[in-house]
Amino acid sequence: MDELPKEKTLEATPTWAVAVVCFVLVAISILIEQILHHTESWLKRRKKAPLRESLEKVKAELMLLGFISLLLTVLQEHLSNICVPRKVGHSWHPCKYTDSGKYYDPCIKKGKIQLVSAYGIHQLHIFIFVLAISHIIYCILTYGLGKLKMRKWKSWEDETKTDEYQYYNDPERFRFARETSFGRRHLNFWSRSPLLLWIVCFFRQFIRSVTKVDYFTLRHGFITEHLPPQSQASFNFQKYINRSLEEDFKVIVGISPVIWFCAVVFLLTNTNGWFSYFWLPFIPLIIILLVGAKLQVVITKMGTRVLERGDVIKGSPVVQPSDDLFWFHRPRFMLFLIHFVLFLNAFQMAFLAWSYYESSYPSCYHENIEDIIIRITMGVIIQFLCSYVTLPLYALVNQMGSKMKPVIFSNNVASALRGWHQTAKKHVKQGRASGSSTPFSSRPASPLHGSTSPLYLLQGYNKSNYEEGYGDEAHDFNHAEDPLPQTSIVEIERDVENPPSPSVGSRAPHQNDFSFRNKETET
């Protein structure tokens, strides 16, 4: 077989054609860069720091995929010259392989077969591009539909400030646990049987997956567990959930090494067999349904634990958040499963779009129209369940772990704490270097009221939870005295955003209430 002629090089290409192609590519790149830049500026103006970080992750993923594409381009000639034995090259084909000799293969002369052809690498380029676009679009759709479902939670949160809500949730009223709205929904005969519990919770996720009574009860339990009592009417649980979801979105939009490994496994198993054509499209559906059912089980189990403490309760039912309610005692494992389902669904839709673009229909990838219909239908159903049903349910139930998240503080409070900590460390180092005690007036003022310790911000905040979220930033807070009464998070945020202006010559409130017990600087 004569060797096929090589394609035309740049030496034989008009300069105007090269210039036009370069101009179009540069123009498209600049347009995309400007869109990302304006999006980042808009998020900055809206003070959406977690979403800005998510955008940075998107850009990092695009850069990684671009680097992979560049490597494939550079190594294309070398990869196409690698030859493998015929027995190896004829195994694990996505289609029924027939060696008809219609493809040019330079390795045939050696009695072998190409590892991958240059055109196959080109097709892989296109698939990587389609996969990246599909994953980003699916993540944005998931977040947008989830937020749309959660919009009504704002009215529920506003209702907790009304006199009517305070009357019906009188903390001094005694009631039977089963006769409360939460008890009538969750404390039934089926809640005592593990099998019936899972069956009911499996179907419950499709009908009013998050109800008002569940929102009120979980909000009440969260505040009772983590915050001072006076925060019941002032703490905005809905804003806290939104900040938490924005933080989790950074995980969803990224592609972790584990997810990349799964992508390679999917490519490996995409063979001409029953698993690829029948079971693979149903795997994400099964996972997301199990996640939704498990989240419903967590809510019901918290209700049964209320009943175990006694048939009569005082006030509203108080559920106790706990990590042991979740799989492997890890609430964030649910987030990994949602992330995995989104990527797998995007992978299948990207593969469907790529195969149709490259081979049209019918092809060896899709011999029957029923296969295409099933994959598209499953993709739409999974996307709807994941974004409109499971994600809002996860956003609420995920707060029922043993620890609350650092986003309990708004961005202003968190920035103020970090700023105070850095200033405090600087002054402590200067005091140790000088070998003398630091004058009170030169000590760093905390973000609030000019006090010398941030414990005013941390009243009612579980110390271990704070250290879990901020790490070493909480270490220096342990040696300060704590004589102040508990302060609600709302008061903290209000004071940070609108700090008081003490009169000239007067000392800031609480200034005498704190002192550093540093043995090295005491005199």
Secondary structure by P-SEA (a helix, b strand, c coil): ccccccccccccccaaaaaaaaaaaaaaaaaaaaaaaaaaaaaaaacaaaaaaaaaaaaaaaaaaaaaaaaaaaaaaaaaaccccccccccccccccccccccccccccccccccccaaaaaaaaaaaaaaaaaaaaaaaaaaaaaaaaacaaaaaaaaaacaaaaaaacccbbbbcccccccccccccccccaaaaaaaaaaaaacccccaaaaaaaaaaaaaacccccccccccaaaaaaaaaaaaaaaaacccaaaaaaaaaaaaaccccccccccccaaaaaaaaaaaaaaaaaaaaaaaaaaaacccccccbbbbbbcccccccccaaaaaaaaaaaaaaaaaaaaaaaaaaaccccccccccaaaaaaaaaaaaaaaaaaccccaaaaaaccccccccccccccaaaaaaaaaaaaaaaaaaaaaaaaccccccccccccccccccccccccccccaaaaaaacccccccccccccccccccaaaaaaaaabbbbbccccccccccccccccccccc
